[in-house]
Structures are given as structure tokens and as C-alpha cells.
Amino acid sequence: MPADSPPLLGEWTVDLCQALGAVGKPDEAEALARNQSDTHDRARHLAALSLGCSLAGYDDLGTCYARAAARLVPDGAAPEPANAVAQALAHTGDERAASAMATGRNAEHRRQALTAVAAGLVRHCPEGATRIAGSLTEALARRIEAGPQATRSGLSTNWRLCSSPSPASGTPTRC
């Protein structure tokens, strides 16, 4: 892509960077990222490229692009680029950097970001994924125990989506 070409607008270029990374065409994706005039947009494009590389098994490239994206996101940055980079870092197995980067405008958004980090860590750092998911699960259990106002979701705690075996009989029961 020529350096003097106009910037490409739209979210689809972020998805394209991920796809190009996944099919082993990082140079084209890197050019798309470089073409972004906004630093946060460059970070999101590089994070997507990293994610594509990582998901396709190009681990070294995934790590390189995730770190490059992280350098573009300053402390206190908006959640959107920070969380995209956090997820990319998680897919490289960098629990510390991914957890530190995950943020949100409120506690719910931070929990969502940390959930994405936990999912990303599963392949390279399963113990980190377990730590984060366990912490999130414990916090959710405390909120549920505190009652519906604490969860702000209005979910009742006396129902389940699936049948579970009765401990006494081993036969499924509806909760």
C-alpha cells in the first residue's frame, strides 16, 4: 500500500488485519496499520494482526505485534484500544501485561475485558486463565449472594439453564 494513499475508514479494516495475520500475510496487515492516522487505531489494527497471527499459530509474530501495539497505548488510554491490546497480549501468554492493560469505563466493562483476557490465556498460560477466571467467578458469587440489587442484572439465583444430576439418585433434576 503506497504511503501517500488515503486512510481507509471503518471497522472492517481491523477485521481484515486479523484475517491477514491468520493467513500468514502480516506485511499487508502491517501496511494497513501504518496507514492509520490515529495512534489508537494503529494499536487496534496491530492488536488484531497479533490476534490473527496467534490464533493461526504464528506465535512469534503474534507476540511481536502485540508488544508493538502495547507501546502505542499509554496508561489511562480509552478502554477500546487498551482492551484490544490486552486481548492480543493474552493470546501470546503474557498474563501480567494483559491483566495490567485490561480496563473499562466501569467495573462491568473491566470484568468483560478480564474475561476476554482469561479466554486468551488458555492456550499459552492456562494457570493464568484459571487465576483470572477464578477471581471473576468468586466476585460474581459474592454479588449473587448479596442479592439482585448487587448484581444489577435482575437474575434470579434459583434457576439453572441445564439439568444437573441429583446427588442422591444420579438422575437429572430440574432446578
Helices and strands as residue ranges (DSSP letters): H 12-22, H 26-34, H 39-55, H 59-72, H 79-91, H 95-101, H 107-121, H 126-146, H 148-151, E 164-165, E 172-173
